[in-house]
Amino acid sequence: MNTAAVLVRCESAARTYGAGATAVVAVHGASCEIRAGDRIAITGPSGSGKSTLLHLMAALEEPTSGRVTWPGLTGKPGPETVGVVFQGPSLIPALDVVENTALPLVLSGRPEPSARRRALDCLALVAAGHLADKLPEELSGGQAQRVAVARVLAAAPRLILADEPTGQLDRVTGRHVIDVLLATADTLGAGLVVTTHDLRVARRLSRQWSMDDGRLRAGPDTFPASAPATPQGAGP
């Protein structure tokens, strides 16, 4: 069993949108822990709550009930501690590729020349170095996704959350991106969580969880002792 530091803990965390008869429960009372060194794939159909769960883990959304904590991180999660590869477009249109990739470093106070060098190195890792001076509007969906991966890697976070990172990539490029995510997580000693529809991708990670209709399904060892082994529904 992994005895490394717990980077994020969900305790019966639920997320509901709307209220009353029109309320939609995106995540039902999920309880889980992600530790440094974990390699976890979350599978499930579109609309099953995978993206929302990652957003809760990244502190991008607040749980409607239950709680999410980051005991192994210092302070509130940010790009230098939790890196998110979003499923949809996430690049800033006015910045070129290298500027987008370097942005988290610049915002954290790193000198621009150093941030740019790090960004170029990470772009090369995902075979996107030749795109450095392109604007997001000049990129294909797959190219933009590789740049988004490079941006996360540049910040060297302790927890990497990747939402369908290979969804817009061909098989060869997708396999390379997963290679890079796994190698980077190993180098950093970071936790890695990947949501995916592709079982080939899921099998690359050492543990597989699943979601269905907002309910997280995982083995009992994923849950803290204080939380139930089977996630409980939490609706309005």
N, C-alpha and C positions, 0 to 999 in steps of 0.2 A: 504493500500500500504506500502511496506517495505521502511522505511526512513533511514535504516542503511547505513553505509559507502559503497560507490561503490568500490569494489575490483578490477574489471576489466571492461573496457568499450571498445567495438568495434564500430567504426564509419565507416560505408561503407567499412569494411575491406574485401579485396579480396586476393586470393592467386592463382597465375597462374604458372604452370610448363611448361617450354619450351617457344618457340616463333613462331610466324608466323602460318603457316597452321597446324603445329603439336602441337600447344599450347593446354594445358588442363587446364581449370579453375576448380580448386578443390573447391573453395569457392567464391561465387558471393556476393560482397558488403554486408556483414552481419553487422547489427547494433543491439547491445544488451548491457545490463548491468547486471553484477552479483554483488549482494550485500551480505554483511555479513548476514548469516541466511537464504539465499536462498537455496531451495532444488529443483533442476531442472533436469529433464530427457530429453535427446535429442534422439529421435528415428529416424530411417530411414534405408534404405537398405545399404548393403555394397557398398562402393564407392560413397556415397552421400555427403561426405565431413565432416562427424562428427569428425573424428580423426584430420583432418587438422585444423578445427576450434578450437579444444582443444589445439593443438600445438601453434596456434596463441595466445590464451589466456594465455598460459604458457610461452610465449616469446621464445619458441623453434624454431619458424620460424618467419620471418618478412613478413608482408603483402606486396603484390605487389602494391596495391593501398589502399587508406583509411588509417586508423591508429588504433592502439590498445594502450590503456593507462591503468595505474594502480593507479588511484588517491588515493585509500585508503590504499596503501602499501607504505613502506619506501624503496626507491631505486628500483633497478631492481629486478624482481622476482627471487627467489632462493628457495631451498628446505624448508627453514624455513618459507617462506611466501606462496609459491604455490607448492603443492604436486601433482605429476602426477602418476597415476596408468596406465602404458602403456598396450596396448592390446597384444603386442608381447613380446618376451623374453627381460628382462631388467636387470637380475642379472649378476654380474661380476663372470665369471667362476672360477677364482682363489681364491675367498673368500667363506667361508662357509656361511650358512644361517644367523647366528647371526651376523657375520661380515658384510654381505650385508645389513642387517637391520639397523645396527648401523652406517654405513658409513656416511650418511648425518650429523649425530651428531658429529662424529669425525672430519669431514671436517670443521664443523662450530666452532671447538675449544673445544668441550666438552671432559672432561677426559674420557679415554677409559673404565675404570670400570663403570662409571656412564652411559655412552652410551650403554654399554653391558646390564646393568640392565634394562634400558628403552627398549632396543630391545627385550629382553626376555619377558618383560611384554606385549609388543605389539604382539609378536608371539603367546603368550598364548591367546590373545583376538581373534585371527583368527584361533584358534585350530591348530597351527603349532609349538607349543613349542617343541614337540618331534623331530622336524626336525633341531634343532639348529646347530648340528655339521655336517650336510649333505652339500655336495657340490651341486651346481645347476644341474650338470649332473646326479645326483642321484634322482632328483625330477621329478614327473609327471608334466604335464602342469598345472593342477589344483593346485598342491602344490606350484609351482613356483609363480602362480598368488596370492595365499594367502600371500606368503612372500613379494611380491611386495606391497600388500596392507599394511602389517605391517610396511614396510620401510617408507611409506608415513606417516602413523599414528605416527611413532616414532618422526618425525620432528615437529609434532604439527603445521601444516601450517594454515594460515588464509583462504586459498582457496584450496579445494580439487577437482581435475579433474580426474575422473575415466573413462577410455576408455574400455567399455565392461568388467567390472571387474568380471562378472559372466559367461562370455562366455565359459570358460573351466571347469566350476564347475557343479556338480550335483545340483538338485533343493534345497535340504536341506542345503548344504554347501553354495550355492549361496545366499540363504535367510539369512543365518547367516552373511555372509560378508556384505550384504546390511545393516543388523541390526547394525553391528559394524561401518560402515561408517556413518550411520545416527546418532548413539549415540555419536561418536567421534566429528562429526560436531556440534552437540548440545552442547557438553561439551566445545568445543573450541570457540563456537560462529562463526564458519567458514561457508563460502559459500560452497556448494556442487553441482557439476555438474556431471552427470553420463550419458554416452552414452550407449545405449542398443538396442538389437533387441527384447528383451523380454518385452512384454507389462505388464506382472505381476510385473517386476522390475520397469518399468516406473510409474506404479500406486502407488508405495510406496513413490514417491516424490510428493511434493505438486503442482508442475507445470510441464507441459509437452510441450516441443517444438518438432519440427520435421525438418528434412532436406531432400531435394529431389533435386538431380542433382546440388548439391552445394549451394542451396538456403535455407536459414533459414526461417522457418515459425513459427511465434509466435504471441501472442496477442499484441495489440498496447501498453499495459502498460509496455512491456519489453524494449521499445526503448526510448532513451533520447529524450527530446523535440526537440533538434536541428537536429535529424535524422529522415528520413522518416519512417513511421510505417510499410511499406512493403519494405523489402530489395530489392534493385535495383541491377540488373546484372552488373557485371564489368568484361568485357572480354578484350582480347587484342585489 
